[in-house]
Amino acid sequence: MSIIAAYNDAWDNGDVNALAEILHDEFVFNPHVGGFTMGKSDALEFAGTGAVTSEGNRILFENGEVGVSHSVVHFANGSASEAVLSFMQFKDGKIVSMETGATPLSDDYRVVGSD
């Protein structure tokens, strides 16, 4: 299984133990909002809370060094859903860094093919 597929599966299932194995100990997350950086422990605390869910996860590119993925993300706090592009760097077969970019979606959006 690809690193990104394993990450998506663990995140979607709230499997913090699996995420702990997928994220490198030096993991750094630079989200597209907030102007802050999260480490591995921050990400693991957030995972499994149900605060963020995703659909339509797609791996756009992945090799042994980097990966790019896209998904539609929904937030439990009622924020507008977003189309999120993630860029990941890998080290020792794990995700060592992740950075996202996002576009807010209107309330009436539909994922292509979901009709």
C-alpha positions in Angstrom: 0.0 0.0 0.0 1.3 3.5 -0.8 2.2 5.8 2.1 -0.5 8.3 1.1 -3.2 5.5 0.9 -2.1 4.2 4.3 -2.3 7.7 5.7 -5.8 8.4 4.2 -7.0 5.0 5.5 -5.7 5.6 9.0 -7.0 9.2 9.1 -10.5 8.2 7.8 -10.7 5.4 10.4 -9.4 7.5 13.3 -6.6 5.0 13.8 -4.1 7.0 15.8 -1.8 3.9 16.3 -1.5 3.5 12.5 -0.9 7.2 12.0 1.9 7.1 14.6 3.6 4.5 12.4 3.1 6.5 9.2 4.2 9.9 10.5 8.0 10.3 10.9 9.2 11.4 14.4 10.4 14.6 12.7 7.0 15.2 11.1 6.0 18.9 10.5 2.6 20.0 9.2 2.2 23.5 7.7 -1.6 23.9 7.1 -3.0 26.5 4.7 -4.7 28.4 7.6 -3.7 29.7 11.0 0.0 30.6 10.4 1.2 27.8 12.7 3.1 24.6 12.4 2.1 21.3 14.0 4.4 18.4 15.0 3.7 14.7 15.1 2.2 14.8 18.6 -0.1 17.7 17.6 -1.4 15.7 14.6 -2.0 12.6 16.6 -4.0 14.5 19.3 -6.2 15.9 16.5 -6.7 12.6 14.7 -9.6 10.5 15.6 -11.6 13.4 17.0 -14.0 13.5 14.1 -13.3 17.3 13.6 -12.3 16.7 10.0 -13.6 14.1 7.5 -12.8 13.7 3.8 -14.1 12.3 0.6 -12.9 11.7 -2.9 -9.3 11.1 -1.7 -7.0 10.9 -4.8 -3.3 10.3 -5.1 -2.1 12.6 -7.9 1.6 11.6 -7.6 3.7 9.5 -5.3 7.3 8.1 -5.4 9.8 7.3 -2.7 10.5 11.0 -2.0 7.3 13.0 -2.3 3.6 12.7 -2.8 0.7 14.9 -3.9 -2.9 14.2 -3.0 -6.3 15.9 -3.3 -9.6 15.5 -1.4 -12.7 17.3 -0.3 -12.6 18.0 3.4 -15.5 18.7 5.7 -15.3 20.3 9.2 -17.4 19.4 12.2 -17.4 23.1 13.4 -19.5 24.1 10.4 -16.8 25.8 8.4 -17.1 25.7 4.6 -15.9 22.5 3.1 -12.7 22.8 1.2 -10.9 21.2 -1.8 -7.5 20.4 -0.3 -4.3 19.8 -2.2 -1.5 18.2 0.0 2.2 18.0 -0.7 4.1 15.5 1.4 7.8 14.7 1.7 8.9 11.2 2.8 11.8 10.1 4.9 12.5 6.5 5.9 9.3 5.4 4.3 7.2 7.8 6.4 5.7 11.2 6.0 8.2 13.8 7.4 6.4 16.9 6.2 3.0 18.0 4.8 1.8 21.3 3.5 -1.7 22.0 2.2 -3.4 24.5 0.0 -7.2 24.8 -0.2 -10.2 26.4 -1.9 -13.4 26.9 0.1 -16.4 25.3 -1.6 -19.9 26.6 -1.9 -22.7 25.0 0.1 -24.2 23.5 -3.0 -21.1 21.9 -4.4 -21.2 18.3 -5.7 -18.3 15.9 -6.3 -18.2 15.0 -9.9 -19.9 11.7 -10.5 -21.9 11.8 -7.2 -25.3 12.4 -8.9 
